[in-house]
Amino acid sequence: MNVRDPMKRAVMFWLVASLALPGCALTIKPVDFSWSYESVLTADANGDYRAEPKTIAFNGAALFQAESGKKDAVAGKPVRMIRDRAGYYYVTTEGFKHVYILKGAEGKLTLKKKVLIDPNGMKKPFFNRREEGIELVANGQSHLLNKKGIVPRGKK
């Protein structure tokens, strides 16, 4: 191969450069996706929730339908939401029986786990971020949660 030919030199340069350079993928880790405090969001007339500053926006109609089994009017109904270190969202509200654990990716939230907390519904639920996971306090009881559900006390 005659490397004096400008075309061959250009091809050889790009071949060597592409093999010598690392891939274009960038990975930043570790990343802590958790929110220090829960967000209390209220739906607008369309059932849309928006966090301020706009960290998340979603329509909650499917969430309320999953809880009640019927189409509920969502406008004006607050939800409580917090995010853990791994990026999972925990969502519930007054009267819900469950905490919904969702994972966000590619413009959607996908249900990963539906955790039954109280078959009669929760009163005054709220979330706290803890080192071991997400704490839910409702009906005078505390529950430690992670992406798999309720964490038995004494385990991580």
For each residue, the residues with C-beta under 8 A, 3 or more apart:
1: 8 12
2: 5 8
3: 8 9 12
4: 8 9
5: 2 8 9
6: 9 10
7: 10 11
8: 1 2 3 4 5 11 12
9: 3 4 5 6 12 13
10: 6 7 13 14
11: 7 8 14 15
12: 1 3 8 9 15 16
13: 9 10 16 17
14: 10 11 17 18
15: 11 12 18 19
16: 12 13 19 20
17: 13 14 20 21
18: 14 15 21
19: 15 16
20: 16 17
21: 17 18
22:
23:
24:
25:
26:
27:
28: 31
29:
30:
31: 28
32: 85
33: 83 84 85 86 87
34: 82 83 84 85 129
35: 38 39 55 82 83 129
36: 129
37: 82 129
38: 35 80 81 82 126 127 128
39: 35 51 55 80 81 82
40: 78 79 80 81
41: 49 50 51 78 79 81
42: 49 76 77 78
43: 46 47 48 49 60 74 75 76 77 78 79
44: 47 48 49 50 75
45: 75
46: 43 59 75
47: 43 44 59 60 61 73 74 75
48: 43 44 57 58 59 60
49: 41 42 43 44 56 57 58 59 60 79 81
50: 41 44 54 56 57
51: 39 41 54 55 56 57 81
52:
53:
54: 50 51 57
55: 35 39 51
56: 49 50 51 81 89 104
57: 48 49 50 51 54
58: 48 49 109
59: 46 47 48 49 62 74
60: 43 47 48 49 63 64 74 77 79
61: 47 64 65 71 72 74
62: 59 65 66
63: 60 66 67 79 91 100
64: 60 61 67 68 72 74 77
65: 61 62 68 69 70 71 72
66: 62 63 69 100 111 114
67: 63 64 96 97 98
68: 64 65 72
69: 65 66
70: 65
71: 61 65
72: 61 64 65 68 77
73: 47 77
74: 43 47 59 60 61 64 77
75: 43 44 45 46 47
76: 42 43
77: 42 43 60 64 72 73 74 93
78: 40 41 42 43 93 94
79: 40 41 43 49 60 63 91 92 93
80: 38 39 40 91 92 93 125 126 127
81: 38 39 40 41 49 51 56 89 90 91 127
82: 34 35 37 38 39 89 90 127 128 129 134
83: 33 34 35 87 88 89 90
84: 33 34 87 88 90 129 133 134 146 147
85: 32 33 34
86: 33 147
87: 33 83 84 103 104
88: 83 84 101 102 103 112 147
89: 56 81 82 83 101 102 103 104 109
90: 81 82 83 84 99 100 101 102 127 134 136 145
91: 63 79 80 81 99 100 102
92: 79 80 96 98 99 100 117 122 125 127 136 138
93: 77 78 79 80 96 122 125
94: 78 121 122 123 124 125
95: 121 122
96: 67 92 93 99 117 121 122 125
97: 67 116 117 118 119 120 121 122
98: 67 92 114 115 116 117
99: 90 91 92 96 114 115 117 136 145
100: 63 66 90 91 92 111 113 114 115
101: 88 89 90 111 112 113 114 115 145 147 149
102: 88 89 90 91 109 110 111 112
103: 87 88 89 109 110 112 147
104: 56 87 89 108 109 110
105: 108 110
106:
107:
108: 104 105
109: 58 89 102 103 104
110: 102 103 104 105
111: 66 100 101 102 114
112: 88 101 102 103 147
113: 100 101 147 148 149
114: 66 98 99 100 101 111
115: 98 99 100 101 145 149 150
116: 97 98 119
117: 92 96 97 98 99 122 125 136 138 139 143
118: 97 121 122 138 139
119: 97 116
120: 97
121: 94 95 96 97 118
122: 92 93 94 95 96 97 117 118 125 138 139
123: 94 138 139
124: 94 138 139
125: 80 92 93 94 96 117 122 136 137 138
126: 38 80 136 137 138
127: 38 80 81 82 90 92 134 135 136 137
128: 38 82 134 135 137
129: 34 35 36 37 82 84 134 135
130: 133 134 135 144
131:
132: 144 146 151 156
133: 84 130 144 145 146 151 156
134: 82 84 90 127 128 129 130 144 145 146
135: 127 128 129 130 142 143 144 145
136: 90 92 99 117 125 126 127 142 143 145
137: 125 126 127 128 141 142 143
138: 92 117 118 122 123 124 125 126 141 143
139: 117 118 122 123 124
140:
141: 137 138
142: 135 136 137
143: 117 135 136 137 138 150
144: 130 132 133 134 135 150 151 153
145: 90 99 101 115 133 134 135 136 149 150 151
146: 84 132 133 134 149 151
147: 84 86 88 101 103 112 113
148: 113 151
149: 101 113 115 145 146
150: 115 143 144 145
151: 132 133 144 145 146 148 155 156
152: 155
153: 144
154:
155: 151 152
156: 132 133 151
